[in-house]
């Protein structure tokens, strides 16, 4: 069914062109949309018209028209007047609403199909059969974007994202829950991840211009067949979650950029705790003072380069070496040794992951 707001906008637009008042009612005589200046009592006339075999009729000085959806009577249209001009305008309006019904239903069917496709609710044979019926290409390259805002999604945000893509029928914008907006983007020839990053930046810029400062965007890998769309969606969803833990400074995160964080995110918490106990012998990186943590992070940022790290920390090289020696004595790990540095970096990420998961439990 078409929303009442769409019906209202349609007949108001027609009135602006024709100067003729129109009213759309359901088959029980309830007014759904109207440009009439006064509300009249048309219920009995509508019920009588519905029961008649006529597709159009003049009753009480109004033109009545039936509007069907696949031979099923859906609406009754009233046009104010009984002459031939009003009859023609009414016929055009009825035809316009009938076309809206077809377009709206097709859009609903496509939206429903895309949602089930993303959630893996379709059998493989159903995917191809329904895609063919809905005229959706099955063998084109696509990628999934997930947009998370700081509040529950609303129609305005959805419409804003749709407007960014200019109403392109090959891209689908939908939602499977109250938090996220999903964009199923079709790629043109030659487009790759660099172009997808630009698309994400455009979406983020548009959202910020409309006052949405807390938005995050994640996207999965590019897939070449419609049956793999759910894979890209799952990757984008994982990127969104992992990004909040290990890339909190980023508003846009790609699944391909998750690195080792993707593996850590899938570890069970008991295994993480066991790993930390083994590495730090009952201690935790939280026990390190702020100076030590700053030194460690800056050392990693500079790819274990002692000279560059000491320069950026504004300390003497020997002071940095002293701090690293002190850390080695307390943990048994020498960050100047690549293998030890990897172990320590992973341990810090595991701790970060555990702390995040603790906040999600409450």
C-alpha positions, 0 to 999 in steps of 0.5 A: 500500500502507498503511504497516505503522505505520498497520496497527499503529495500526488493529488496536491501536485495534480491540483496545482496543475489542473485546479481541480480538487481530488480525494482518495478513499479506501474501499470502506469510504475512509478518506486517505488524502484530500484537497477538498476544502470541506470534508463531506460524507461520501461513505455511502456513495463509495460503498455503493460505487464499490458494489457496482460493476462500473469503473467510473461513475458520476454520483452527487456531482462528483466523478468516482473512479476505481483504482486497481492493483492487479485486478484487486480494487485498492482505492476510490478517487473522487474528482470535484465536478461532473463535466467531461473535463473533470472526467478526463482529469480524474482518469489521468489522476487515477492512472497516475496513482495506479502507476504509483502502486506498481512502482511502490510495490516493485520498490517494496519487493526489491527492498524485501529481497535485498534485506533477505539477501543480506541476512542469508534468508534465501536459498541459492535457487530463490536468489537467482529466480527472484533477482530475475523477476525483479530485473536485478543483475546477478553478475555485477560487482557490488560492495556493502556500506554500513552507516551507523549514526549516533541515534536510531535511523529515521526516514530523513536520514534514509532519504538523505542517503538516497538523494546522494546517489541520485535515485539510481535504481542499480544501488539499493539503500535499506535497513535491517535494524533500527541502528544502521543504514545499508547501501548496496553499491554497484561498481562501474568498470574500473572502480575499486577500493580507492573509489569506494573510499571516496564514496564513503567520504562523500556520505560522511560529509553529507551526514555531517553537513546535516548535523550528524557528527557521530556517524561511522561508515564501514564497508566490506570487500567487493564481490562479483556475484549477487549470492556473495552480497551477504558476505560483503555485508558480514564483513562490513558489520565486522569492520564496524565492530572491530573499528570501534575497538582498534580504530576509534579515531577513524570514522571510515573503516574498510574490512581490508584494513582491519589487519590482526584486529579482525583475528583478535576480535574472534578470540574467546575471552577466556583464551585472551585472559590466559594469553595475558597471564602468560605474557605479563605473569599476572600483571596487566598493561594497565599497571604501567604508568603513563610515561611507559605507555606513551613510550611504548606507543610512540616506539611502535608508531615509529617502527621500533626506531630508537632515534626517531622515537627519542626525537619525537618524545624530546628525550635523550636516546639513552633515556629511551634505552633506559626505559626499554631496558626497564620494561624488559626487566619487568616483562621479559620482552625486549621491544627492540627485538621484532618478535618480542615487539609483535608479542607485546603489540598483540598483547596490548590489542588483546587487553583493549579488546577485553576491556571493550567487551566488558563494557558491552556486557553491561 
